[in-house]
Amino acid sequence: QFKVITGSMNCPGCGAHFQEDDDMRPGFLPSDKFEIQTKLYQIEEAQKARETDESAEWSTDDEIDWLLKQGDDDSEKDEQDMSNMSVDEMAERLGLDLEALSKKKIICKRCHGLQNFGMVEQKLRPGWTEEPTLSQEQFRKLLLPLRDKKVVILALVDLFDFSGSVLPELDQIAGDNPVILAANKADLLPSEMGQNRAENWVRRELEHLDVRSIANIGGAVRLVSCKTGFGIVAMMEKAKSLAEEMECDIYVVGAANAGKSTLVNYLLDEARSKRSKFGGKKRAGNANKWKGSVTTSPLPGTTLEFIKIELGEGKCLYDTPGLLVPGCLTERLTPAELKIVVPKKKVEPITFRIASGKCALVGGLAKIELIGDSKPFLFTFFVANEIKLHLTDSAKADEFTKKHAGKFLTPPLEPGPERIEEIGEFEYHDIEIKGDGWKQAAADITLRGLGWVGVTGAGTAHVRIGVPKGIGITVRPPLMPFDVWEATAKYTGGRAVRKSGKSRSGKRRRGVGRN
């Protein structure tokens, strides 16, 4: 039912305009492939011209213009001849095998690297380059005019990195248009999290962040998973109903890496259909057979232009470039480090008892420390399972990090000390959290781009948080206040091991750990 609509001169993976001049700019194609796309573009333009001629009534000026063109050079006569041919005739004249070309889509060099190897040159990564077409200013210029037209806004946020994925510009982009806020990656939250509880929490946080457009007529909050499809059908029915009522299209907006292109690929249903259509092993070089139509990647800023998806019945959905949220750690990580930090499986939270003078290291990217005369508190870490957590004395933490970063302590990856220097020296934030007793967490500490830490205990906790300079941290009401005892762990000195026991369902649960 749904299909991507792009011209022959635009990459269907990221939307960039094809070019053959510079392989360090978006949209690059080798000359032979660029020539093919140019010829396909000629066919498209000839079809458009014929459709225009057939549908429009000619004025006297049009007739005079046509008569004058009859005396022009042979190249223009060739173009006129092309407009009278069928698609197959045009393709034969240009030496194109349309059947062969239809079997594998053409994507730019940048998308090929991302889809097949998860890698991209630094000069082609938003936030890491001065290339004008990859600038945040360019992306904002594309998005801000939406406020002046009738549209339905589908705004994606990452439940796992909420403060790092709510667009500060969302109200400006939406204007008075309805906003359906899709809280993505609900499948990664522990199963104990209730849907109503999560939706209510999202509404409270949006109010705290002063996001007002969600209250526009037709606005809603939906929990979804763009990867598994949870909640997608109901959300799209709501969006399409609004679009039909308003006689307009749907635009998917959000922070870089919130999951917009993953949503589009789920709607296109390309991944499953291609797995059944193509046999053989998946390997580097044939990934186009297995991937969806739109390029997805852990890297922020994969989509560069609007990508149009036809929904049927005259309605379209547009995938849009993601904006970078200031102070988000993911902007500073390499592709390999992002694969560790961005969770792919259901998160297994780990709870540590931390006393004053002790700290927990979140890889080499953050440090959570209890200071002063604070009594011991429980700290529950909601971060990707692949991130290494380590408890140590606060006085030894810096030395330990320098020695083991990139090896025992990841991320960052090797060379650890150099990467820590590139990511940025730590700055420290001291906060106080008043405990709400041992049955529920009193607050969450968010580490923008990493996850969050729930704090549980009695009395007042004096907490010192170390993160790379410029990375945002916030204190908020707890998302999962009652789950601390489901994730308690003991620490053996080199490995954090969750205590095995029975889950709420009554099944015996194995101990899980982090090196």
C-alpha positions as CSV (number, residue, x, y, z in Angstrom):
1,Q,0.0,0.0,0.0
2,F,2.8,2.5,0.9
3,K,5.7,3.3,-1.4
4,V,8.6,5.8,-1.6
5,I,8.2,8.5,-4.2
6,T,11.5,10.1,-5.2
7,G,12.8,11.5,-8.4
8,S,15.6,9.8,-10.3
9,M,18.0,12.5,-9.2
10,N,17.4,12.1,-5.5
11,C,18.7,9.3,-3.3
12,P,15.8,7.2,-2.0
13,G,17.8,6.4,1.2
14,C,18.5,9.9,2.5
15,G,16.8,12.3,0.0
16,A,20.0,14.0,-1.1
17,H,20.4,15.2,-4.7
18,F,22.6,13.0,-6.7
19,Q,25.9,14.4,-7.9
20,E,29.2,13.1,-9.4
21,D,31.6,15.9,-8.7
22,D,32.7,15.3,-5.0
23,D,32.6,12.0,-3.1
24,M,33.0,14.0,0.2
25,R,29.6,15.7,-0.3
26,P,26.1,14.2,0.1
27,G,24.5,12.4,-2.9
28,F,27.7,11.2,-4.6
29,L,27.4,8.6,-7.3
30,P,30.2,7.1,-9.6
31,S,30.0,8.5,-13.1
32,D,28.5,5.4,-14.7
33,K,25.6,5.3,-12.2
34,F,25.1,9.0,-12.3
35,E,24.7,8.8,-16.1
36,I,22.0,6.1,-15.7
37,Q,20.1,8.3,-13.2
38,T,20.4,11.3,-15.6
39,K,18.9,9.2,-18.4
40,L,16.1,8.1,-16.1
41,Y,15.5,11.7,-15.2
42,Q,15.2,12.5,-18.9
43,I,12.4,9.9,-19.2
44,E,10.7,11.4,-16.1
45,E,10.8,14.9,-17.5
46,A,9.5,13.8,-20.9
47,Q,6.6,12.0,-19.1
48,K,5.8,15.1,-17.1
49,A,5.9,17.3,-20.2
50,R,3.5,15.0,-22.0
51,E,1.1,14.9,-19.1
52,T,1.1,18.7,-18.9
53,D,0.5,19.0,-22.6
54,E,-2.4,16.5,-22.5
55,S,-4.1,18.1,-19.5
56,A,-3.6,21.8,-20.3
57,E,-5.4,23.9,-22.9
58,W,-3.0,25.8,-25.2
59,S,-3.1,29.5,-25.4
60,T,-2.2,31.5,-28.5
61,D,1.2,32.2,-26.9
62,D,1.8,28.5,-26.3
63,E,1.1,27.7,-30.0
64,I,3.5,30.5,-31.1
65,D,6.2,29.2,-28.8
66,W,5.7,25.7,-30.1
67,L,6.0,26.9,-33.8
68,L,9.2,28.8,-33.0
69,K,10.7,25.7,-31.4
70,Q,10.2,23.7,-34.6
71,G,13.2,25.6,-36.2
72,D,15.5,24.9,-33.2
73,D,18.6,22.6,-33.3
74,D,18.5,18.8,-33.5
75,S,18.9,18.3,-29.7
76,E,15.6,20.1,-29.0
77,K,14.0,18.1,-31.8
78,D,15.3,15.0,-30.0
79,E,13.6,16.1,-26.8
80,Q,10.3,16.7,-28.7
81,D,10.6,13.3,-30.3
82,M,11.2,11.7,-26.8
83,S,8.0,13.3,-25.4
84,N,6.0,11.4,-28.1
85,M,7.5,8.0,-27.2
86,S,6.4,5.4,-24.7
87,V,8.5,4.7,-21.6
88,D,9.9,1.5,-23.2
89,E,10.8,3.3,-26.4
90,M,12.6,6.1,-24.5
91,A,14.5,3.5,-22.4
92,E,15.5,1.6,-25.6
93,R,16.7,4.8,-27.2
94,L,18.8,5.7,-24.2
95,G,20.2,2.2,-23.8
96,L,18.5,1.4,-20.5
97,D,17.3,-2.0,-19.3
98,L,14.4,-0.9,-17.0
99,E,13.7,-4.5,-15.8
100,A,17.3,-4.9,-14.7
101,L,17.4,-1.5,-13.1
102,S,14.2,-2.2,-11.1
103,K,15.8,-5.1,-9.3
104,K,18.2,-3.1,-7.2
105,K,17.7,0.5,-6.1
106,I,20.5,3.1,-6.6
107,I,21.6,4.9,-3.4
108,C,24.4,7.4,-2.8
109,K,27.8,6.5,-1.5
110,R,27.0,7.8,1.9
111,C,23.9,5.6,2.3
112,H,25.8,2.6,0.9
113,G,28.4,2.9,3.7
114,L,25.7,3.3,6.3
115,Q,23.4,0.5,5.1
116,N,26.2,-2.1,4.5
117,F,28.8,-1.2,7.1
118,G,27.3,1.3,9.5
119,M,30.1,3.7,8.7
120,V,30.3,7.2,7.2
121,E,33.1,9.6,6.6
122,Q,33.4,12.4,9.3
123,K,32.9,15.0,6.6
124,L,29.5,13.5,5.8
125,R,28.2,13.5,9.3
126,P,26.0,16.3,10.6
127,G,27.6,18.1,13.6
128,W,31.1,16.9,12.5
129,T,31.4,18.9,9.3
130,E,31.1,22.4,7.9
131,E,29.3,21.1,4.8
132,P,26.4,23.6,4.4
133,T,23.8,20.9,3.2
134,L,24.5,19.0,6.5
135,S,24.1,22.0,8.8
136,Q,21.4,22.4,11.4
137,E,20.5,25.7,9.9
138,Q,19.7,24.0,6.6
139,F,17.5,21.4,8.3
140,R,15.6,24.1,10.3
141,K,15.0,26.0,7.0
142,L,13.3,22.9,5.7
143,L,11.1,22.3,8.8
144,L,10.1,25.7,10.1
145,P,7.8,26.5,7.1
146,L,5.5,23.6,8.2
147,R,3.9,26.0,10.7
148,D,2.5,28.1,7.9
149,K,0.6,25.2,6.2
150,K,-2.0,22.7,7.1
151,V,-0.2,19.4,8.1
152,V,-0.4,16.7,10.7
153,I,2.8,16.5,12.8
154,L,3.9,13.1,13.9
155,A,6.7,13.9,16.4
156,L,8.9,11.0,17.5
157,V,10.8,11.0,20.8
158,D,13.0,8.3,22.3
159,L,11.5,7.0,25.6
160,F,15.0,5.8,26.5
161,D,16.5,9.2,26.0
162,F,13.6,11.5,26.5
163,S,15.3,14.7,27.5
164,G,17.8,14.2,24.6
165,S,15.1,13.7,22.0
166,V,12.4,16.3,22.6
167,L,12.9,19.0,20.0
168,P,13.2,22.5,21.6
169,E,11.8,23.8,18.3
170,L,8.7,21.5,18.3
171,D,6.2,24.3,19.1
172,Q,7.8,26.5,16.4
173,I,7.6,23.8,13.8
174,A,4.0,22.7,14.6
175,G,2.4,26.1,14.9
176,D,-1.4,25.4,15.4
177,N,-1.3,22.0,13.7
178,P,-2.2,18.9,15.6
179,V,0.8,17.0,17.1
180,I,0.8,13.3,17.7
181,L,3.7,12.6,20.0
182,A,5.0,9.0,19.4
183,A,7.1,7.8,22.3
184,N,9.4,5.3,20.5
185,K,11.3,2.3,21.8
186,A,8.7,1.3,24.3
187,D,9.8,-2.3,23.6
188,L,13.1,-1.6,25.3
189,L,11.6,-0.7,28.6
190,P,11.4,-3.4,31.2
191,S,8.1,-5.4,30.9
192,E,6.9,-4.2,34.3
193,M,6.3,-0.7,32.9
194,G,2.6,-0.1,32.5
195,Q,1.4,1.7,29.4
196,N,-0.9,4.1,31.1
197,R,1.8,5.0,33.6
198,A,4.3,5.7,30.8
199,E,1.9,7.8,28.8
200,N,1.0,9.9,31.9
201,W,4.7,10.3,32.7
202,V,5.3,11.5,29.1
203,R,2.5,14.1,29.4
204,R,3.9,15.4,32.7
205,E,7.4,15.7,31.3
206,L,6.2,17.6,28.2
207,E,4.4,20.0,30.5
208,H,7.6,20.4,32.6
209,L,9.6,21.0,29.4
210,D,7.0,23.7,28.4
211,V,6.0,21.8,25.1
212,R,2.6,23.3,24.4
213,S,1.8,22.1,20.9
214,I,0.7,18.6,22.2
215,A,-2.4,20.4,23.5
216,N,-3.4,21.6,20.0
217,I,-6.7,20.2,18.7
218,G,-6.2,16.6,17.7
219,G,-3.0,16.2,19.7
220,A,-2.3,12.9,21.4
221,V,0.5,10.8,23.1
222,R,1.1,7.2,21.8
223,L,3.6,4.6,23.1
224,V,5.1,2.8,20.1
225,S,8.0,0.7,18.9
226,C,9.1,1.5,15.3
227,K,11.2,-1.6,15.3
228,T,8.5,-4.2,16.4
229,G,5.4,-2.3,15.2
230,F,3.9,-2.1,18.7
231,G,1.2,0.7,18.6
232,I,2.0,1.8,15.0
233,V,-1.3,0.8,13.5
234,A,-3.4,2.7,16.0
235,M,-1.2,5.7,15.7
236,M,-1.3,5.8,11.9
237,E,-5.1,5.4,11.9
238,K,-5.3,8.5,14.2
239,A,-2.8,10.4,11.9
240,K,-4.6,9.5,8.7
241,S,-8.0,10.3,10.2
242,L,-6.8,13.8,11.0
243,A,-5.1,14.2,7.6
244,E,-8.4,13.3,5.8
245,E,-10.4,15.6,8.0
246,M,-7.9,18.5,7.4
247,E,-7.2,17.5,3.7
248,C,-3.5,17.6,4.2
249,D,-0.4,15.4,4.5
250,I,1.6,13.9,7.5
251,Y,5.1,15.0,8.4
252,V,7.3,12.9,10.7
253,V,9.6,15.1,12.7
254,G,12.0,14.6,15.6
255,A,15.5,14.6,17.0
256,A,18.2,12.9,15.1
257,N,18.2,9.1,15.8
258,A,14.7,9.2,17.4
259,G,13.5,6.5,14.9
260,K,11.8,8.4,12.1
261,S,13.3,6.4,9.3
262,T,12.8,3.1,11.1
263,L,9.1,4.0,11.3
264,V,8.9,4.7,7.6
265,N,10.6,1.4,6.9
266,Y,8.2,-0.5,9.1
267,L,5.3,1.1,7.2
268,L,6.8,0.2,3.9
269,D,7.2,-3.4,5.1
270,E,10.3,-3.8,2.9
271,A,12.4,-5.7,5.3
272,R,10.1,-8.7,5.6
273,S,9.1,-8.9,2.0
274,K,12.7,-8.8,0.8
275,R,13.7,-11.6,3.2
276,S,11.1,-13.8,1.7
277,K,12.0,-12.7,-1.9
278,F,15.8,-13.0,-1.8
279,G,17.6,-16.2,-0.7
280,G,21.2,-16.6,0.2
281,K,23.4,-15.3,3.0
282,K,23.4,-11.7,4.2
283,R,26.8,-10.2,3.6
284,A,28.5,-6.9,3.0
285,G,27.7,-5.7,-0.5
286,N,24.2,-7.2,-0.8
287,A,22.6,-5.4,2.1
288,N,20.3,-3.4,-0.2
289,K,18.4,-6.6,-0.7
290,W,17.7,-6.9,3.0
291,K,17.4,-3.3,4.1
292,G,14.3,-1.1,4.0
293,S,14.0,1.7,1.5
294,V,15.1,4.5,3.8
295,T,18.5,4.5,5.3
296,T,18.6,3.9,9.0
297,S,21.7,4.1,11.3
298,P,22.7,4.6,14.9
299,L,24.4,7.8,13.7
300,P,22.4,11.0,14.3
301,G,21.4,12.9,11.1
302,T,21.0,10.1,8.5
303,T,18.1,11.6,6.5
304,L,19.1,14.9,4.8
305,E,16.0,16.0,2.8
306,F,12.3,15.3,2.8
307,I,11.5,11.8,1.6
308,K,7.9,11.4,0.3
309,I,5.9,8.2,1.0
310,E,2.6,7.7,-0.8
311,L,-0.1,6.5,1.6
312,G,-2.9,6.1,-1.0
313,E,-6.1,8.0,-1.4
314,G,-4.2,11.1,-2.3
315,K,-2.4,11.4,1.1
316,C,1.4,11.4,1.6
317,L,3.8,11.0,4.6
318,Y,7.1,12.8,4.6
319,D,10.2,11.6,6.5
320,T,12.2,14.7,7.5
321,P,15.8,15.4,8.6
322,G,16.4,15.0,12.3
323,L,17.7,17.9,14.4
324,L,20.5,17.6,16.9
325,V,19.4,18.3,20.5
326,P,22.1,20.4,22.2
327,G,24.1,18.6,24.9
328,C,23.5,15.0,23.7
329,L,26.4,12.6,24.1
330,T,25.6,10.6,20.9
331,E,26.8,13.5,18.8
332,R,30.4,12.9,20.0
333,L,30.6,9.1,19.6
334,T,32.0,7.1,16.8
335,P,29.7,4.6,14.8
336,A,31.2,1.7,16.7
337,E,30.6,3.4,20.1
338,L,27.1,4.3,19.1
339,K,26.3,0.6,18.5
340,I,27.1,0.0,22.2
341,V,25.3,3.0,23.6
342,V,22.1,2.9,21.6
343,P,20.1,0.0,23.1
344,K,18.9,-2.7,20.7
345,K,17.4,-5.2,23.2
346,K,15.1,-4.9,26.2
347,V,17.1,-3.1,28.9
348,E,18.1,-5.0,32.0
349,P,18.4,-2.4,34.8
350,I,21.0,-2.9,37.4
351,T,20.7,-1.6,41.0
352,F,23.8,-0.9,43.2
353,R,24.0,0.2,46.8
354,I,26.5,3.1,46.9
355,A,27.9,4.6,50.0
356,S,29.5,8.0,50.5
357,G,33.0,8.0,49.0
358,K,32.1,5.4,46.4
359,C,31.0,5.9,42.8
360,A,29.7,4.0,39.8
361,L,31.4,4.4,36.4
362,V,29.1,4.3,33.3
363,G,31.8,3.0,30.9
364,G,34.2,5.9,30.6
365,L,31.5,8.4,29.8
366,A,29.9,9.3,33.2
367,K,30.5,9.0,36.9
368,I,27.8,8.9,39.6
369,E,29.2,9.6,43.1
370,L,27.7,9.8,46.6
371,I,29.5,12.6,48.6
372,G,29.5,14.2,52.0
373,D,27.6,12.7,55.0
374,S,25.0,11.0,52.9
375,K,23.8,7.6,54.0
376,P,24.0,4.8,51.4
377,F,21.4,5.0,48.6
378,L,20.3,2.6,45.8
379,F,21.1,3.7,42.3
380,T,19.3,1.8,39.4
381,F,21.0,2.2,36.0
382,F,18.8,2.1,32.9
383,V,21.5,2.1,30.2
384,A,22.1,-0.2,27.2
385,N,23.1,-3.7,28.3
386,E,26.4,-3.5,26.5
387,I,27.7,-0.6,28.5
388,K,30.2,-1.7,31.2
389,L,29.3,-0.5,34.8
390,H,32.0,-0.5,37.4
391,L,32.0,0.4,41.2
392,T,35.1,1.8,42.8
393,D,36.3,4.3,45.4
394,S,35.8,7.9,44.3
395,A,39.4,8.7,44.9
396,K,40.6,6.0,42.5
397,A,38.0,6.6,39.8
398,D,40.0,8.9,37.6
399,E,43.1,6.8,37.6
400,F,41.1,3.6,36.9
401,T,39.3,5.3,34.0
402,K,42.6,6.4,32.4
403,K,44.1,2.9,32.8
404,H,41.1,0.9,31.6
405,A,39.1,3.1,29.2
406,G,38.7,1.4,25.9
407,K,39.5,-2.1,27.3
408,F,37.8,-3.2,30.6
409,L,35.8,0.1,30.6
410,T,33.7,0.7,27.5
411,P,32.6,2.8,25.8
412,P,34.7,4.6,24.6
413,L,36.6,2.2,22.5
414,E,40.3,2.1,21.9
415,P,42.4,4.1,22.0
416,G,40.6,4.9,25.2
417,P,42.6,7.8,26.7
418,E,42.6,9.6,23.3
419,R,38.9,9.1,22.8
420,I,38.1,10.5,26.3
421,E,40.2,13.6,25.4
422,E,38.3,14.0,22.1
423,I,34.8,13.5,23.8
424,G,35.7,16.1,26.4
425,E,37.0,16.5,29.9
426,F,34.6,15.9,32.7
427,E,32.6,18.7,34.4
428,Y,30.8,18.0,37.7
429,H,27.3,18.8,38.9
430,D,26.4,18.5,42.6
431,I,22.7,17.9,43.3
432,E,20.6,16.9,46.3
433,I,17.8,14.3,46.2
434,K,15.4,13.8,49.1
435,G,14.7,10.2,49.5
436,D,11.1,8.9,49.4
437,G,11.8,5.6,51.3
438,W,13.0,2.2,50.2
439,K,9.9,1.1,48.3
440,Q,10.1,3.6,45.5
441,A,12.6,5.8,43.7
442,A,12.5,9.5,44.6
443,A,13.9,10.8,41.3
444,D,15.7,10.0,38.0
445,I,19.0,11.5,37.0
446,T,19.1,11.7,33.2
447,L,22.4,11.5,31.3
448,R,21.5,12.9,27.9
449,G,22.3,10.4,25.2
450,L,23.1,7.6,27.7
451,G,20.0,6.8,29.7
452,W,19.0,7.5,33.3
453,V,19.7,6.5,36.9
454,G,16.9,6.0,39.5
455,V,17.7,7.1,43.0
456,T,16.1,5.3,46.0
457,G,16.6,5.7,49.7
458,A,15.8,7.5,53.0
459,G,17.2,10.9,54.0
460,T,19.0,13.2,51.6
461,A,21.5,12.0,49.0
462,H,24.3,14.4,48.0
463,V,25.2,13.2,44.5
464,R,28.0,14.4,42.3
465,I,27.6,13.7,38.6
466,G,30.6,13.8,36.2
467,V,29.9,14.0,32.4
468,P,31.9,15.4,29.5
469,K,31.8,19.1,29.4
470,G,28.6,20.4,27.7
471,I,26.6,17.2,28.1
472,G,23.2,17.8,29.6
473,I,21.9,16.2,32.8
474,T,18.6,16.7,34.5
475,V,16.7,15.6,37.6
476,R,13.1,14.5,36.9
477,P,10.3,12.5,38.5
478,P,11.0,8.8,38.2
479,L,9.8,6.9,35.1
480,M,10.0,3.6,36.9
481,P,9.7,4.3,40.6
482,F,8.7,0.8,41.8
483,D,11.3,-1.4,40.0
484,V,14.4,-0.9,42.1
485,W,14.1,-4.3,43.9
486,E,13.6,-6.1,40.6
487,A,17.1,-5.1,39.6
488,T,19.2,-5.3,42.7
489,A,22.8,-6.6,42.1
490,K,25.8,-7.6,44.0
491,Y,29.3,-6.5,43.0
492,T,32.1,-9.0,42.9
493,G,34.9,-6.5,42.3
494,G,35.0,-7.1,38.5
495,R,31.4,-8.0,37.6
496,A,28.0,-6.7,38.6
497,V,25.6,-9.6,39.0
498,R,21.9,-9.3,39.5
499,K,20.6,-11.6,42.2
500,S,18.7,-14.5,40.7
501,G,15.3,-15.2,42.0
502,K,11.6,-15.3,41.0
503,S,10.1,-12.6,38.8
504,R,6.7,-11.2,39.2
505,S,5.3,-13.9,36.9
506,G,6.7,-16.6,39.3
507,K,9.3,-17.9,36.9
508,R,12.8,-18.3,38.2
509,R,15.1,-15.7,36.7
510,R,18.8,-16.2,36.0
511,G,21.3,-13.7,37.4
512,V,22.5,-11.4,34.7
513,G,25.6,-9.3,34.8
514,R,27.8,-6.6,33.4
515,N,31.5,-7.0,33.1
